[in-house]
């Protein structure tokens, strides 16, 4: 049991650091830089896709959530309702819900939007009108992805903050 707890905590904490850190980096540094780069920014997104960033990060997030759920099951004595009535149990639960909501928004809004931006920026429109329409669509998607990213980041920071203070509540 002790080994299981140590492995789960290691996966959960390191996964959370990677998840929150990469989200922060992506939405405050990487995506604004890609946006400023204009059409050449698409090459960066394609390169990230080739390196499987859009696959690895969701896997890290899923492992983080699954390890957290298992930790919660252990700590709560098999999801005993009385545990969730305590301040610590409520804080962990609310924090977990923030993380899950952030994940859902990330994979349903931000990730597909970023993939579509990369695909659009790869397209080679021959006439000026088509290029302008593509660029307008890219800008609309960039705004949507940025808004979703900021919401995801807020939810993940709230989750991490809650997890870090839960045992003291």
Secondary structure, 3 states (H helix, E strand, C coil): CHHHHHHHHHHHHHHHHHHHHHHHHHHHHHHHHHHHHHHHHHHHHHHHHHCCHHHHHHHHHHHHHHHHHHHHHHHCCCCCHHHHCCHHHHHHHHHHHHHHHHHHHHHHHHHHHHHHHHHHHHCCCCCHHHHHHHHHHHHHHHHHHHHHHHHHHHHHHHHHHHHHHHHHC
